[in-house]
Amino acid sequence: MSVRYLLTTTALAAAGLATSGPLQSQTTELPEPRGAVQLIVAGQIDATNQGDEAHLDSTLLETLPRHELETSTSVTDGVNHFEGFLMRDLLERLDAEGDTVAALALNDYLIEIPMEDFHDYDVLVADTMDGETLSPRDKGPLWIVYPRDDHPELQDIRYDYRWVWQLYHLEIQ
């Protein structure tokens, strides 16, 4: 058991987000990750590959449809070009059901995001910005990005808090 797993489990339990076991009666097996795991998804999901969690490497994430988005951010200059997959496509692939997604970053930043955000907006989980692969030094490998320039309501600070960079764990509640 890794130190990161223990820290994540402890952080989620402290926030009241940990689950004690599978929340759904039937599960769908995902392929095992072959490379480094980039994202772990737990909670109310049906598709799993590690106990009651989905451990996703770049190969598994690349099976999701690719999307592009041009938008400004509150932490970069100008308009940036992002590429990645839609959060709703990931949630659908994992047969996720719930009202909230708790997103945890490598730096232990944790925020709860209403599930309706992913249905109301084309929220991207970006792995590239301006043609460059995101790395942990530059908000990667995954960054939740909202289409803020397309919707005036997304320019509210409440949404800025939901832009999770260095994303590595989601808990569906």
C-alpha positions in Angstrom: 0.0 0.0 0.0 1.5 3.3 -1.1 2.0 6.4 1.1 0.0 8.4 -1.5 -2.9 5.9 -1.2 -2.9 6.2 2.6 -2.7 10.0 2.5 -5.6 10.1 0.0 -7.7 7.8 2.0 -7.0 9.7 5.1 -7.8 13.1 3.4 -11.0 11.7 1.9 -12.1 10.2 5.2 -11.4 13.4 7.1 -13.5 15.3 4.6 -16.3 12.6 5.0 -15.8 11.5 1.4 -14.4 7.9 1.8 -16.6 5.0 1.0 -16.6 1.8 2.9 -17.2 -0.5 0.0 -18.9 -0.8 -3.4 -21.9 1.4 -3.6 -23.4 -0.4 -6.6 -24.4 -4.0 -6.9 -23.1 -4.7 -10.4 -19.8 -3.6 -11.7 -18.3 -3.6 -15.2 -14.6 -4.5 -15.5 -12.3 -2.0 -17.1 -9.0 -3.1 -18.6 -6.1 -3.0 -16.2 -3.8 0.1 -16.6 -0.6 -0.8 -18.4 1.2 2.5 -17.7 1.4 4.9 -14.8 -2.0 5.7 -13.3 -3.0 9.3 -14.0 -6.4 9.3 -12.4 -8.2 7.3 -9.8 -12.0 7.4 -9.7 -13.9 5.9 -6.7 -17.4 6.1 -5.2 -20.6 5.6 -7.0 -19.2 4.0 -10.2 -20.0 0.8 -11.9 -17.0 0.4 -14.1 -13.9 -0.6 -12.1 -10.5 -2.3 -12.5 -9.0 -2.2 -9.0 -11.5 -3.4 -6.4 -14.2 -0.8 -6.3 -12.1 1.9 -8.0 -11.1 2.8 -11.6 -7.4 3.3 -12.1 -6.8 5.1 -15.4 -3.6 5.4 -17.3 -3.1 7.5 -20.4 -4.0 4.5 -22.7 -7.4 4.1 -21.0 -8.0 7.9 -20.9 -7.2 8.1 -24.7 -10.2 5.9 -25.4 -12.5 8.8 -24.5 -13.4 11.2 -27.3 -11.0 14.1 -27.7 -12.2 17.7 -27.5 -10.7 21.1 -27.8 -11.4 24.4 -26.0 -10.1 27.9 -26.3 -10.7 30.0 -23.2 -9.0 32.4 -20.8 -8.2 31.4 -17.2 -7.8 33.3 -14.0 -4.2 32.0 -13.6 -2.7 32.4 -17.1 -2.4 35.3 -19.6 -4.6 35.6 -22.6 -6.6 32.9 -24.3 -5.2 29.3 -24.1 -6.0 26.3 -26.3 -6.7 23.2 -24.3 -7.2 19.6 -25.4 -8.5 16.6 -23.5 -11.8 14.8 -22.8 -15.1 15.9 -21.4 -15.7 15.1 -17.8 -19.2 13.9 -18.6 -17.8 11.4 -21.1 -15.5 10.0 -18.4 -18.4 9.9 -15.9 -20.6 8.1 -18.5 -17.9 5.6 -19.3 -17.6 4.7 -15.6 -21.4 4.6 -15.2 -21.1 7.2 -12.4 -24.1 8.3 -10.5 -24.2 10.9 -7.8 -24.8 14.5 -7.1 -21.2 15.6 -6.4 -17.7 15.0 -7.6 -15.0 15.5 -5.0 -11.8 16.4 -6.9 -8.4 16.0 -5.2 -5.1 17.4 -6.6 -1.6 16.3 -6.0 -1.1 19.2 -3.7 -4.0 18.0 -1.5 -6.4 20.7 -2.8 -9.9 19.3 -2.5 -13.2 20.7 -3.8 -16.6 19.4 -4.3 -18.1 20.1 -7.7 -21.8 19.7 -8.4 -22.5 16.9 -11.0 -24.8 19.3 -13.0 -21.7 21.4 -14.0 -20.6 18.5 -16.2 -24.0 18.3 -17.9 -24.6 22.0 -18.2 -21.2 22.9 -19.6 -18.5 21.2 -21.7 -16.1 20.9 -18.8 -12.8 19.6 -20.1 -10.2 17.4 -18.3 -7.2 18.9 -20.2 -3.9 17.1 -20.7 -2.5 19.7 -23.1 -2.4 23.5 -23.1 -1.3 25.4 -26.2 0.0 22.2 -27.8 2.2 21.2 -24.9 1.5 18.2 -22.7 0.8 19.3 -19.2 3.2 18.1 -16.5 2.9 18.3 -12.7 5.2 21.4 -12.8 2.7 23.1 -15.1 -0.8 22.2 -13.8 -0.8 18.6 -15.1 -0.9 15.9 -15.9 -4.7 16.7 -15.8 -6.5 20.0 -15.3 -10.3 20.5 -15.0 -11.0 23.4 -17.3 -14.3 25.2 -17.7 -15.4 27.0 -20.9 -15.5 30.4 -19.0 -15.3 32.6 -22.1 -18.4 30.9 -23.6 -20.6 31.5 -20.5 -20.6 34.8 -18.6 -21.8 33.0 -15.4 -18.6 30.9 -15.4 -16.5 34.0 -14.8 -17.7 34.0 -11.1 -15.1 33.1 -8.6 -17.1 30.1 -7.4 -16.3 28.4 -10.7 -12.6 29.4 -10.6 -12.2 27.3 -7.4 -13.4 24.3 -9.4 -10.5 24.5 -11.9 -8.5 21.7 -10.3 -5.0 21.4 -11.7 -2.7 18.4 -10.9 -5.9 16.4 -10.7 -5.4 12.8 -9.7 -8.4 11.5 -7.7 -12.2 11.8 -8.1 -14.8 10.6 -5.6 -18.3 10.3 -7.0 -20.9 10.9 -4.2 
